[in-house]
Amino acid sequence: MRKRAPFASSSDVDDQDLSGASAPGAAKEPSQLSPSEYTDWAIKQEIERDIKIFPSVDPIIQQEISRKYRILHEKVREGGFYECPYLDYGKEMARYSILFTVSMVALRHEWYMTSAIFLGLFWVSFVFGLCSPGMQY
């Protein structure tokens, strides 16, 4: 069995700031700040995080980003992703409607197994989009 390190007391934790350094002149912990100081500290943290994550608002960098989006847009157009196959969607809706209607008619006539089979076919077709060769995903 391995030995566990002794649990640090709360007084040991209070002597250290968030970075792990303990110095008498170190910055206050966020829990020791007044509400307005804490708000200023939190805003500063968010600004520093945003500067690290997001690109600069420098016009040159923004123009480069715009240029890359224009290239991407052209690729999307050339790939035909804006073309919608309305006829194929209509065929799918007709198939779903027929399967569901047959299931409900069979249920109305108390043909429970037949109703269950058609309801299952409807569910599988609707959820997983099976048997749709014309559809492009």
HELIX and SHEET records of a PDB file:
HELIX    1   1 SER A   10  ASP A   14  1                                   5    
HELIX    2   2 PRO A   30  GLN A   32  5                                   3    
HELIX    3   3 PRO A   35  ILE A   53  1                                  19    
HELIX    4   4 PRO A   59  GLU A   78  1                                  20    
HELIX    5   5 TYR A   86  ARG A  108  1                                  23    
HELIX    6   6 TYR A  112  PHE A  128  1                                  17    
END                                                                             
